[in-house]
Amino acid sequence: MPEYRRSLDIYQGYNYKKDKQTPVGYLTKIKVAGTDLTVDQTCKDPTNPTTDLKCVAVLSGALWETGVTDAVYLSGQVSAPNRQTLASLIINSLTSVEVVYQFAVYDYDPVAKKYYLAFHANQTDMNGLLEKRGEDLNVSVADDASTEVQSPINYSFQIGIKPQPSAQTLHIATADQKNVVKSWGLALG
């Protein structure tokens, strides 16, 4: 079965350079167990680099095995305040495992000579649940600051999100104007 897997360029995500064409991604919104993480990082929109893009995290990776019930795995860098919020959520016993999120992964099309949205939810809230691996929830955040980009101070995190039982869609593109919409989650009843 096909999968969508991208390693994303953290440096390019924080420090957009027009002469570099590597994939980048951003977590633009996330609420875990009823707690919103702050949209506190400002980067450049690769499709329009004169425009700022506000985000919760600059992504370092995105994976989805494209099955309707498969988890979406995101990894990236969060700010110090968001690291503290995530660490607190992980340590406490969560009474809810619901996740609401939005994200966007961009890739470069060498034929069209521009960035395009390669993997995203079309600016729609995605409703998921924290994935469980055995007894543990699949969410983590680093204790030590990252050294790849040192300012602003940022910390690595990763999360696995399974779909809630509702019909949702994710968008994948292989190039500019080469888009596919795929189902994520099954509605009950």
N, CA and C atoms as an extended XYZ file, in Angstrom:
567
Properties=species:S:1:pos:R:3:atomname:S:1:resname:S:1:resid:I:1 pbc="F F F"
N         0.847       -1.181        0.000 N   MET     1
C         0.000        0.000        0.000 CA  MET     1
C         0.891        1.243        0.000 C   MET     1
N         0.541        2.248       -0.752 N   PRO     2
C         1.357        3.467       -0.793 CA  PRO     2
C         1.302        4.209        0.540 C   PRO     2
N         2.304        5.008        0.785 N   GLU     3
C         2.321        5.835        1.987 CA  GLU     3
C         2.846        7.215        1.636 C   GLU     3
N         2.490        8.170        2.471 N   TYR     4
C         3.050        9.510        2.340 CA  TYR     4
C         4.052        9.666        3.471 C   TYR     4
N         5.324        9.826        3.131 N   ARG     5
C         6.392        9.988        4.119 CA  ARG     5
C         7.331       11.079        3.619 C   ARG     5
N         7.525       12.100        4.457 N   ARG     6
C         8.451       13.166        4.097 CA  ARG     6
C         9.315       13.535        5.286 C   ARG     6
N        10.594       13.639        5.011 N   SER     7
C        11.512       14.281        5.945 CA  SER     7
C        11.528       15.747        5.569 C   SER     7
N        11.307       16.602        6.543 N   LEU     8
C        11.152       18.029        6.266 CA  LEU     8
C        12.334       18.804        6.826 C   LEU     8
N        12.660       19.899        6.175 N   ASP     9
C        13.845       20.689        6.495 CA  ASP     9
C        13.519       21.734        7.572 C   ASP     9
N        13.948       21.443        8.802 N   ILE    10
C        13.711       22.354        9.925 CA  ILE    10
C        14.362       23.716        9.658 C   ILE    10
N        15.600       23.705        9.199 N   TYR    11
C        16.315       24.968        8.972 CA  TYR    11
C        15.567       25.838        7.957 C   TYR    11
N        15.164       25.239        6.839 N   GLN    12
C        14.411       25.984        5.818 CA  GLN    12
C        13.057       26.435        6.368 C   GLN    12
N        12.462       25.632        7.247 N   GLY    13
C        11.183       25.996        7.845 CA  GLY    13
C        11.271       27.261        8.675 C   GLY    13
N        12.377       27.402        9.429 N   TYR    14
C        12.576       28.602       10.242 CA  TYR    14
C        13.205       29.751        9.445 C   TYR    14
N        14.087       29.415        8.514 N   ASN    15
C        14.891       30.417        7.795 CA  ASN    15
C        14.688       30.277        6.291 C   ASN    15
N        13.518       30.657        5.800 N   TYR    16
C        13.212       30.492        4.387 CA  TYR    16
C        14.260       31.174        3.511 C   TYR    16
N        14.781       30.411        2.554 N   LYS    17
C        15.708       30.955        1.562 CA  LYS    17
C        15.150       30.603        0.188 C   LYS    17
N        14.967       31.609       -0.651 N   LYS    18
C        14.312       31.398       -1.947 CA  LYS    18
C        15.124       30.525       -2.898 C   LYS    18
N        16.430       30.418       -2.671 N   ASP    19
C        17.253       29.592       -3.561 CA  ASP    19
C        17.392       28.149       -3.081 C   ASP    19
N        16.675       27.788       -2.029 N   LYS    20
C        16.690       26.417       -1.507 CA  LYS    20
C        15.282       25.846       -1.673 C   LYS    20
N        15.161       24.653       -2.227 N   GLN    21
C        13.853       24.085       -2.525 CA  GLN    21
C        13.638       22.747       -1.835 C   GLN    21
N        13.684       22.736       -0.519 N   THR    22
C        13.480       21.503        0.237 CA  THR    22
C        12.085       21.502        0.862 C   THR    22
N        11.515       20.310        1.121 N   PRO    23
C        10.182       20.246        1.726 CA  PRO    23
C        10.179       20.819        3.146 C   PRO    23
N         9.102       21.514        3.483 N   VAL    24
C         8.919       22.086        4.815 CA  VAL    24
C         7.477       21.830        5.257 C   VAL    24
N         7.255       21.936        6.576 N   GLY    25
C         5.904       21.728        7.075 CA  GLY    25
C         5.680       22.449        8.383 C   GLY    25
N         4.400       22.687        8.675 N   TYR    26
C         4.028       23.443        9.864 CA  TYR    26
C         2.780       22.844       10.498 C   TYR    26
N         2.792       22.751       11.804 N   LEU    27
C         1.604       22.420       12.578 CA  LEU    27
C         1.001       23.763       12.955 C   LEU    27
N        -0.127       24.104       12.354 N   THR    28
C        -0.680       25.446       12.513 CA  THR    28
C        -1.678       25.555       13.657 C   THR    28
N        -2.142       24.405       14.156 N   LYS    29
C        -3.085       24.392       15.274 CA  LYS    29
C        -3.073       23.008       15.880 C   LYS    29
N        -3.134       22.932       17.216 N   ILE    30
C        -3.322       21.633       17.869 CA  ILE    30
C        -3.885       21.835       19.268 C   ILE    30
N        -4.865       21.006       19.561 N   LYS    31
C        -5.468       20.941       20.894 CA  LYS    31
C        -5.375       19.481       21.316 C   LYS    31
N        -4.700       19.237       22.429 N   VAL    32
C        -4.534       17.880       22.947 CA  VAL    32
C        -5.260       17.798       24.280 C   VAL    32
N        -6.196       16.854       24.406 N   ALA    33
C        -6.934       16.636       25.651 CA  ALA    33
C        -7.576       17.933       26.151 C   ALA    33
N        -8.102       18.733       25.241 N   GLY    34
C        -8.775       19.969       25.609 CA  GLY    34
C        -7.864       21.154       25.861 C   GLY    34
N        -6.545       20.963       25.714 N   THR    35
C        -5.581       22.035       25.952 CA  THR    35
C        -4.986       22.508       24.632 C   THR    35
N        -5.191       23.795       24.326 N   ASP    36
C        -4.622       24.376       23.111 CA  ASP    36
C        -3.151       24.669       23.313 C   ASP    36
N        -2.317       24.276       22.363 N   LEU    37
C        -0.942       24.744       22.353 CA  LEU    37
C        -0.942       26.103       21.664 C   LEU    37
N        -0.052       26.973       22.093 N   THR    38
C        -0.028       28.343       21.616 CA  THR    38
C         0.568       28.440       20.210 C   THR    38
N        -0.069       29.225       19.369 N   VAL    39
C         0.460       29.538       18.040 CA  VAL    39
C         1.451       30.677       18.264 C   VAL    39
N         2.730       30.323       18.496 N   ASP    40
C         3.697       31.327       18.942 CA  ASP    40
C         4.985       31.387       18.118 C   ASP    40
N         4.979       30.757       16.952 N   GLN    41
C         6.148       30.843       16.079 CA  GLN    41
C         5.712       31.475       14.756 C   GLN    41
N         6.577       32.323       14.216 N   THR    42
C         6.290       32.996       12.952 CA  THR    42
C         7.347       32.609       11.935 C   THR    42
N         6.886       32.049       10.826 N   CYS    43
C         7.780       31.619        9.746 CA  CYS    43
C         7.254       32.224        8.441 C   CYS    43
N         7.888       31.924        7.349 N   LYS    44
C         7.443       32.420        6.039 CA  LYS    44
C         6.616       31.349        5.330 C   LYS    44
N         5.564       31.777        4.665 N   ASP    45
C         4.751       30.887        3.849 CA  ASP    45
C         5.540       30.589        2.577 C   ASP    45
N         5.932       29.332        2.342 N   PRO    46
C         6.758       29.050        1.157 CA  PRO    46
C         6.052       29.321       -0.168 C   PRO    46
N         4.722       29.319       -0.190 N   THR    47
C         4.013       29.622       -1.433 CA  THR    47
C         3.922       31.121       -1.690 C   THR    47
N         4.185       31.922       -0.641 N   ASN    48
C         4.193       33.380       -0.756 CA  ASN    48
C         5.134       33.924        0.320 C   ASN    48
N         6.457       33.888        0.061 N   PRO    49
C         7.445       34.183        1.100 CA  PRO    49
C         7.435       35.601        1.660 C   PRO    49
N         6.613       36.487        1.105 N   THR    50
C         6.494       37.820        1.695 CA  THR    50
C         5.447       37.824        2.810 C   THR    50
N         4.748       36.713        2.971 N   THR    51
C         3.689       36.585        3.974 CA  THR    51
C         4.162       35.731        5.141 C   THR    51
N         3.844       36.177        6.348 N   ASP    52
C         4.160       35.389        7.536 CA  ASP    52
C         3.136       34.283        7.717 C   ASP    52
N         3.604       33.180        8.278 N   LEU    53
C         2.761       32.040        8.588 CA  LEU    53
C         2.950       31.751       10.073 C   LEU    53
N         1.882       31.799       10.839 N   LYS    54
C         1.933       31.530       12.277 CA  LYS    54
C         1.724       30.040       12.506 C   LYS    54
N         2.514       29.475       13.444 N   CYS    55
C         2.393       28.044       13.681 CA  CYS    55
C         2.710       27.683       15.130 C   CYS    55
N         2.299       26.487       15.496 N   VAL    56
C         2.615       25.897       16.790 CA  VAL    56
C         3.984       25.217       16.707 C   VAL    56
N         4.270       24.604       15.552 N   ALA    57
C         5.514       23.852       15.391 CA  ALA    57
C         5.984       23.895       13.942 C   ALA    57
N         7.290       23.886       13.783 N   VAL    58
C         7.905       23.660       12.484 CA  VAL    58
C         8.145       22.153       12.417 C   VAL    58
N         7.629       21.510       11.377 N   LEU    59
C         7.690       20.055       11.296 CA  LEU    59
C         9.011       19.554       10.720 C   LEU    59
N         9.442       18.415       11.243 N   SER    60
C        10.635       17.732       10.727 CA  SER    60
C        10.268       16.458        9.981 C   SER    60
N         9.024       16.006       10.157 N   GLY    61
C         8.600       14.804        9.469 CA  GLY    61
C         7.100       14.635        9.476 C   GLY    61
N         6.581       13.956        8.453 N   ALA    62
C         5.159       13.636        8.344 CA  ALA    62
C         5.037       12.259        7.704 C   ALA    62
N         4.167       11.428        8.268 N   LEU    63
C         3.946       10.079        7.750 CA  LEU    63
C         2.477        9.723        7.869 C   LEU    63
N         1.929        9.173        6.791 N   TRP    64
C         0.586        8.588        6.795 CA  TRP    64
C         0.621        7.443        5.807 C   TRP    64
N         0.192        6.275        6.244 N   GLU    65
C         0.222        5.108        5.358 CA  GLU    65
C        -0.974        5.056        4.421 C   GLU    65
N        -1.771        6.078        4.372 N   THR    66
C        -2.895        6.364        3.465 CA  THR    66
C        -4.123        5.475        3.669 C   THR    66
N        -4.112        4.612        4.669 N   GLY    67
C        -5.311        3.841        4.983 CA  GLY    67
C        -6.312        4.708        5.732 C   GLY    67
N        -7.578        4.437        5.544 N   VAL    68
C        -8.627        5.268        6.110 CA  VAL    68
C        -8.580        5.305        7.644 C   VAL    68
N        -8.048        4.253        8.273 N   THR    69
C        -7.950        4.239        9.743 CA  THR    69
C        -6.508        4.343       10.227 C   THR    69
N        -5.566        4.605        9.338 N   ASP    70
C        -4.158        4.735        9.723 CA  ASP    70
C        -3.897        6.056       10.434 C   ASP    70
N        -2.967        6.023       11.361 N   ALA    71
C        -2.581        7.223       12.098 CA  ALA    71
C        -1.767        8.163       11.217 C   ALA    71
N        -1.831        9.444       11.560 N   VAL    72
C        -0.937       10.455       10.993 CA  VAL    72
C         0.130       10.702       12.049 C   VAL    72
N         1.390       10.631       11.636 N   TYR    73
C         2.515       10.852       12.543 CA  TYR    73
C         3.191       12.160       12.158 C   TYR    73
N         3.320       13.051       13.127 N   LEU    74
C         3.980       14.328       12.906 CA  LEU    74
C         5.093       14.488       13.925 C   LEU    74
N         6.217       15.010       13.469 N   SER    75
C         7.316       15.336       14.381 CA  SER    75
C         7.799       16.726       14.017 C   SER    75
N         8.332       17.428       15.003 N   GLY    76
C         8.776       18.784       14.735 CA  GLY    76
C         9.360       19.452       15.949 C   GLY    76
N         9.386       20.783       15.897 N   GLN    77
C         9.994       21.607       16.937 CA  GLN    77
C         8.944       22.556       17.496 C   GLN    77
N         8.795       22.550       18.827 N   VAL    78
C         7.867       23.451       19.507 CA  VAL    78
C         8.651       24.431       20.374 C   VAL    78
N         8.006       25.520       20.752 N   SER    79
C         8.625       26.536       21.605 CA  SER    79
C         8.769       26.024       23.037 C   SER    79
N         9.514       26.755       23.848 N   ALA    80
C         9.691       26.394       25.261 CA  ALA    80
C         8.353       26.373       26.009 C   ALA    80
N         7.490       27.389       25.850 N   PRO    81
C         6.194       27.314       26.545 CA  PRO    81
C         5.350       26.104       26.110 C   PRO    81
N         5.344       25.786       24.806 N   ASN    82
C         4.580       24.628       24.340 CA  ASN    82
C         5.218       23.320       24.801 C   ASN    82
N         6.537       23.295       24.926 N   ARG    83
C         7.215       22.128       25.476 CA  ARG    83
C         6.747       21.878       26.911 C   ARG    83
N         6.641       22.956       27.693 N   GLN    84
C         6.187       22.825       29.077 CA  GLN    84
C         4.747       22.323       29.145 C   GLN    84
N         3.896       22.829       28.268 N   THR    85
C         2.507       22.384       28.230 CA  THR    85
C         2.418       20.910       27.859 C   THR    85
N         3.143       20.500       26.816 N   LEU    86
C         3.137       19.099       26.404 CA  LEU    86
C         3.684       18.186       27.499 C   LEU    86
N         4.793       18.578       28.111 N   ALA    87
C         5.392       17.759       29.175 CA  ALA    87
C         4.406       17.588       30.326 C   ALA    87
N         3.686       18.652       30.682 N   SER    88
C         2.693       18.574       31.747 CA  SER    88
C         1.561       17.619       31.374 C   SER    88
N         1.094       17.693       30.131 N   LEU    89
C         0.033       16.788       29.671 CA  LEU    89
C         0.502       15.330       29.711 C   LEU    89
N         1.734       15.089       29.304 N   ILE    90
C         2.264       13.724       29.262 CA  ILE    90
C         2.382       13.152       30.668 C   ILE    90
N         2.843       13.968       31.611 N   ILE    91
C         3.041       13.504       32.988 CA  ILE    91
C         1.712       13.227       33.688 C   ILE    91
N         0.720       14.086       33.453 N   ASN    92
C        -0.596       13.914       34.091 CA  ASN    92
C        -1.363       12.788       33.417 C   ASN    92
N        -2.242       12.179       34.163 N   SER    93
C        -3.117       11.160       33.590 CA  SER    93
C        -4.184       11.870       32.772 C   SER    93
N        -4.179       11.652       31.487 N   LEU    94
C        -5.142       12.323       30.616 CA  LEU    94
C        -6.515       11.673       30.743 C   LEU    94
N        -7.530       12.485       30.947 N   THR    95
C        -8.893       11.959       30.987 CA  THR    95
C        -9.496       11.956       29.584 C   THR    95
N        -8.860       12.672       28.661 N   SER    96
C        -9.304       12.727       27.276 CA  SER    96
C        -8.090       12.503       26.380 C   SER    96
N        -8.284       11.797       25.306 N   VAL    97
C        -7.194       11.593       24.343 CA  VAL    97
C        -7.545       12.228       22.996 C   VAL    97
N        -8.501       13.142       23.007 N   GLU    98
C        -8.915       13.798       21.768 CA  GLU    98
C        -7.879       14.816       21.314 C   GLU    98
N        -7.698       14.879       19.998 N   VAL    99
C        -6.770       15.816       19.380 CA  VAL    99
C        -7.500       16.516       18.236 C   VAL    99
N        -7.391       17.833       18.197 N   VAL   100
C        -7.891       18.633       17.081 CA  VAL   100
C        -6.679       19.355       16.516 C   VAL   100
N        -6.450       19.235       15.211 N   TYR   101
C        -5.234       19.820       14.657 CA  TYR   101
C        -5.404       20.242       13.209 C   TYR   101
N        -4.495       21.122       12.777 N   GLN   102
C        -4.348       21.524       11.383 CA  GLN   102
C        -2.859       21.557       11.072 C   GLN   102
N        -2.505       21.188        9.872 N   PHE   103
C        -1.103       21.166        9.471 CA  PHE   103
C        -0.996       21.395        7.973 C   PHE   103
N         0.220       21.687        7.534 N   ALA   104
C         0.471       21.859        6.097 CA  ALA   104
C         1.907       21.462        5.805 C   ALA   104
N         2.081       20.604        4.813 N   VAL   105
C         3.407       20.220        4.324 CA  VAL   105
C         3.527       20.762        2.904 C   VAL   105
N         4.646       21.414        2.639 N   TYR   106
C         4.905       22.013        1.327 CA  TYR   106
C         6.084       21.319        0.671 C   TYR   106
N         5.992       21.146       -0.634 N   ASP   107
C         7.105       20.600       -1.395 CA  ASP   107
C         7.332       21.517       -2.600 C   ASP   107
N         8.455       21.320       -3.260 N   TYR   108
C         8.802       22.179       -4.394 CA  TYR   108
C         8.580       21.420       -5.693 C   TYR   108
N         7.905       22.053       -6.643 N   ASP   109
C         7.665       21.480       -7.963 CA  ASP   109
C         8.694       22.064       -8.924 C   ASP   109
N         9.667       21.254       -9.386 N   PRO   110
C        10.704       21.785      -10.270 CA  PRO   110
C        10.194       22.131      -11.673 C   PRO   110
N         9.052       21.563      -12.074 N   VAL   111
C         8.490       21.885      -13.384 CA  VAL   111
C         7.785       23.247      -13.325 C   VAL   111
N         6.920       23.429      -12.316 N   ALA   112
C         6.207       24.701      -12.162 CA  ALA   112
C         7.089       25.773      -11.513 C   ALA   112
N         8.218       25.344      -10.953 N   LYS   113
C         9.174       26.241      -10.291 CA  LYS   113
C         8.539       27.022       -9.137 C   LYS   113
N         7.804       26.280       -8.287 N   LYS   114
C         7.210       26.907       -7.115 CA  LYS   114
C         6.842       25.854       -6.074 C   LYS   114
N         6.693       26.337       -4.835 N   TYR   115
C         6.208       25.472       -3.763 CA  TYR   115
C         4.711       25.236       -3.926 C   TYR   115
N         4.244       24.086       -3.464 N   TYR   116
C         2.822       23.754       -3.475 CA  TYR   116
C         2.484       23.008       -2.185 C   TYR   116
N         1.212       22.997       -1.818 N   LEU   117
C         0.747       22.232       -0.661 CA  LEU   117
C         0.753       20.758       -1.036 C   LEU   117
N         1.588       19.984       -0.355 N   ALA   118
C         1.758       18.579       -0.703 CA  ALA   118
C         0.946       17.627        0.178 C   ALA   118
N         0.712       18.011        1.430 N   PHE   119
C        -0.033       17.159        2.356 CA  PHE   119
C        -0.673       18.077        3.381 C   PHE   119
N        -2.007       18.035        3.464 N   HIS   120
C        -2.693       18.975        4.355 CA  HIS   120
C        -4.151       18.573        4.539 C   HIS   120
N        -4.833       19.339        5.369 N   ALA   121
C        -6.251       19.096        5.642 CA  ALA   121
C        -7.118       20.229        5.101 C   ALA   121
N        -6.583       21.012        4.180 N   ASN   122
C        -7.317       22.098        3.533 CA  ASN   122
C        -7.858       23.107        4.546 C   ASN   122
N        -7.025       23.478        5.502 N   GLN   123
C        -7.365       24.445        6.551 CA  GLN   123
C        -8.625       24.053        7.320 C   GLN   123
N        -8.831       22.754        7.470 N   THR   124
C        -9.967       22.211        8.205 CA  THR   124
C        -9.457       21.524        9.457 C   THR   124
N       -10.182       21.681       10.563 N   ASP   125
C        -9.819       20.958       11.781 CA  ASP   125
C        -9.957       19.457       11.546 C   ASP   125
N        -8.901       18.739       11.864 N   MET   126
C        -8.927       17.285       11.831 CA  MET   126
C        -9.183       16.815       13.259 C   MET   126
N       -10.083       15.859       13.417 N   ASN   127
C       -10.448       15.353       14.738 CA  ASN   127
C        -9.911       13.942       14.901 C   ASN   127
N        -8.997       13.808       15.848 N   GLY   128
C        -8.368       12.523       16.055 CA  GLY   128
C        -8.271       12.157       17.519 C   GLY   128
N        -7.595       11.040       17.747 N   LEU   129
C        -7.334       10.519       19.083 CA  LEU   129
C        -5.857       10.178       19.168 C   LEU   129
N        -5.262       10.421       20.333 N   LEU   130
C        -3.865       10.026       20.512 CA  LEU   130
C        -3.737        8.526       20.301 C   LEU   130
N        -2.792        8.134       19.493 N   GLU   131
C        -2.532        6.725       19.248 CA  GLU   131
C        -1.932        6.101       20.498 C   GLU   131
N        -2.307        4.852       20.758 N   LYS   132
C        -1.709        4.116       21.873 CA  LYS   132
C        -0.734        3.090       21.316 C   LYS   132
N         0.393        2.971       21.977 N   ARG   133
C         1.370        1.920       21.674 CA  ARG   133
C         1.508        1.100       22.940 C   ARG   133
N         0.805       -0.022       22.979 N   GLY   134
C         0.738       -0.787       24.218 CA  GLY   134
C        -0.083        0.000       25.221 C   GLY   134
N         0.485        0.280       26.365 N   GLU   135
C        -0.196        1.059       27.405 CA  GLU   135
C         0.099        2.555       27.303 C   GLU   135
N         1.074        2.937       26.473 N   ASP   136
C         1.516        4.332       26.409 CA  ASP   136
C         0.879        5.076       25.239 C   ASP   136
N         0.598        6.347       25.461 N   LEU   137
C         0.114        7.215       24.389 CA  LEU   137
C         1.304        7.658       23.544 C   LEU   137
N         1.101        7.751       22.245 N   ASN   138
C         2.174        8.078       21.319 CA  ASN   138
C         2.324        9.599       21.182 C   ASN   138
N         2.886       10.206       22.219 N   VAL   139
C         3.213       11.628       22.206 CA  VAL   139
C         4.421       11.813       23.107 C   VAL   139
N         5.390       12.590       22.635 N   SER   140
C         6.578       12.833       23.449 CA  SER   140
C         7.175       14.188       23.101 C   SER   140
N         7.964       14.713       24.042 N   VAL   141
C         8.654       15.977       23.839 CA  VAL   141
C        10.013       15.868       24.516 C   VAL   141
N        11.032       16.451       23.906 N   ALA   142
C        12.403       16.369       24.412 CA  ALA   142
C        12.586       17.207       25.672 C   ALA   142
N        13.508       16.769       26.511 N   ASP   143
C        13.874       17.527       27.709 CA  ASP   143
C        14.892       18.615       27.387 C   ASP   143
N        15.725       18.365       26.377 N   ASP   144
C        16.795       19.301       26.033 CA  ASP   144
C        16.469       20.043       24.741 C   ASP   144
N        16.862       21.298       24.695 N   ALA   145
C        16.619       22.125       23.516 CA  ALA   145
C        17.358       21.569       22.301 C   ALA   145
N        16.767       21.769       21.139 N   SER   146
C        17.370       21.354       19.880 CA  SER   146
C        18.559       22.246       19.554 C   SER   146
N        19.509       21.703       18.829 N   THR   147
C        20.668       22.502       18.419 CA  THR   147
C        20.658       22.811       16.928 C   THR   147
N        19.699       22.242       16.193 N   GLU   148
C        19.647       22.476       14.743 CA  GLU   148
C        19.365       23.944       14.430 C   GLU   148
N        18.357       24.499       15.103 N   VAL   149
C        18.057       25.925       15.056 CA  VAL   149
C        18.056       26.362       16.509 C   VAL   149
N        18.961       27.278       16.864 N   GLN   150
C        19.139       27.602       18.278 CA  GLN   150
C        18.323       28.797       18.749 C   GLN   150
N        17.825       29.596       17.824 N   SER   151
C        17.005       30.733       18.221 CA  SER   151
C        15.858       30.865       17.219 C   SER   151
N        14.628       30.808       17.662 N   PRO   152
C        14.203       30.747       19.047 CA  PRO   152
C        14.458       29.356       19.642 C   PRO   152
N        14.564       29.293       20.966 N   ILE   153
C        14.759       28.011       21.640 CA  ILE   153
C        13.581       27.116       21.287 C   ILE   153
N        13.892       25.883       20.866 N   ASN   154
C        12.837       24.958       20.457 CA  ASN   154
C        13.189       23.540       20.866 C   ASN   154
N        12.169       22.705       20.968 N   TYR   155
C        12.298       21.340       21.470 CA  TYR   155
C        11.622       20.369       20.509 C   TYR   155
N        12.250       19.222       20.315 N   SER   156
C        11.678       18.190       19.451 CA  SER   156
C        10.454       17.562       20.113 C   SER   156
N         9.466       17.264       19.307 N   PHE   157
C         8.302       16.523       19.794 CA  PHE   157
C         7.823       15.609       18.678 C   PHE   157
N         7.010       14.635       19.047 N   GLN   158
C         6.368       13.787       18.039 CA  GLN   158
C         5.029       13.333       18.583 C   GLN   158
N         4.112       13.048       17.650 N   ILE   159
C         2.768       12.634       18.031 CA  ILE   159
C         2.198       11.713       16.955 C   ILE   159
N         1.433       10.725       17.384 N   GLY   160
C         0.688        9.844       16.484 CA  GLY   160
C        -0.793       10.055       16.734 C   GLY   160
N        -1.559       10.318       15.673 N   ILE   161
C        -2.974       10.657       15.815 CA  ILE   161
C        -3.812        9.730       14.934 C   ILE   161
N        -4.682        8.954       15.576 N   LYS   162
C        -5.623        8.099       14.856 CA  LYS   162
C        -6.891        8.911       14.588 C   LYS   162
N        -7.638        8.583       13.532 N   PRO   163
C        -8.860        9.343       13.263 CA  PRO   163
C        -9.976        9.006       14.249 C   PRO   163
N       -10.779       10.006       14.574 N   GLN   164
C       -12.006        9.750       15.326 CA  GLN   164
C       -12.986        9.074       14.370 C   GLN   164
N       -14.016        8.402       14.902 N   PRO   165
C       -14.966        7.705       14.022 CA  PRO   165
C       -15.902        8.676       13.292 C   PRO   165
N       -15.328        9.410       12.352 N   SER   166
C       -16.097       10.307       11.497 CA  SER   166
C       -15.379       10.404       10.158 C   SER   166
N       -16.127       10.683        9.109 N   ALA   167
C       -15.544       10.777        7.770 CA  ALA   167
C       -14.874       12.136        7.595 C   ALA   167
N       -13.566       12.117        7.363 N   GLN   168
C       -12.782       13.329        7.146 CA  GLN   168
C       -11.924       13.105        5.899 C   GLN   168
N       -11.254       14.151        5.439 N   THR   169
C       -10.403       13.990        4.262 CA  THR   169
C        -9.050       14.642        4.480 C   THR   169
N        -8.049       14.029        3.882 N   LEU   170
C        -6.699       14.580        3.814 CA  LEU   170
C        -6.349       14.760        2.348 C   LEU   170
N        -5.553       15.776        2.064 N   HIS   171
C        -5.187       16.106        0.695 CA  HIS   171
C        -3.706       15.810        0.490 C   HIS   171
N        -3.408       15.117       -0.608 N   ILE   172
C        -2.029       14.810       -0.981 CA  ILE   172
C        -1.829       15.290       -2.414 C   ILE   172
N        -0.670       15.877       -2.673 N   ALA   173
C        -0.339       16.309       -4.038 CA  ALA   173
C         1.056       15.798       -4.384 C   ALA   173
N         1.248       15.440       -5.625 N   THR   174
C         2.553       14.979       -6.097 CA  THR   174
C         3.295       16.072       -6.852 C   THR   174
N         2.575       17.129       -7.188 N   ALA   175
C         3.144       18.302       -7.870 CA  ALA   175
C         2.073       19.387       -7.835 C   ALA   175
N         2.427       20.570       -8.284 N   ASP   176
C         1.445       21.648       -8.352 CA  ASP   176
C         0.314       21.218       -9.282 C   ASP   176
N        -0.923       21.335       -8.838 N   GLN   177
C        -2.123       20.965       -9.590 CA  GLN   177
C        -2.280       19.461       -9.801 C   GLN   177
N        -1.566       18.633       -9.027 N   LYS   178
C        -1.712       17.169       -9.102 CA  LYS   178
C        -2.146       16.685       -7.721 C   LYS   178
N        -3.429       16.925       -7.403 N   ASN   179
C        -3.963       16.706       -6.067 CA  ASN   179
C        -4.860       15.477       -6.003 C   ASN   179
N        -4.823       14.823       -4.833 N   VAL   180
C        -5.689       13.685       -4.552 CA  VAL   180
C        -6.296       13.924       -3.173 C   VAL   180
N        -7.591       13.664       -3.045 N   VAL   181
C        -8.263       13.755       -1.751 CA  VAL   181
C        -8.542       12.330       -1.295 C   VAL   181
N        -8.097       12.011       -0.065 N   LYS   182
C        -8.261       10.662        0.469 CA  LYS   182
C        -9.041       10.717        1.775 C   LYS   182
N        -9.800        9.680        2.038 N   SER   183
C       -10.588        9.592        3.267 CA  SER   183
C        -9.704        9.273        4.455 C   SER   183
N       -10.032        9.885        5.591 N   TRP   184
C        -9.362        9.610        6.869 CA  TRP   184
C       -10.461        9.476        7.914 C   TRP   184
N       -10.636        8.297        8.435 N   GLY   185
C       -11.675        8.040        9.439 CA  GLY   185
C       -12.941        7.500        8.805 C   GLY   185
N       -13.622        6.636        9.561 N   LEU   186
C       -14.879        6.046        9.118 CA  LEU   186
C       -16.013        6.493       10.037 C   LEU   186
N       -17.117        6.901        9.447 N   ALA   187
C       -18.279        7.299       10.245 CA  ALA   187
C       -18.973        6.048       10.767 C   ALA   187
N       -19.450        6.111       11.996 N   LEU   188
C       -20.212        5.001       12.572 CA  LEU   188
C       -21.656        5.062       12.119 C   LEU   188
N       -22.259        3.886       11.984 N   GLY   189
C       -23.693        3.825       11.712 CA  GLY   189
C       -24.074        3.925       10.326 C   GLY   189
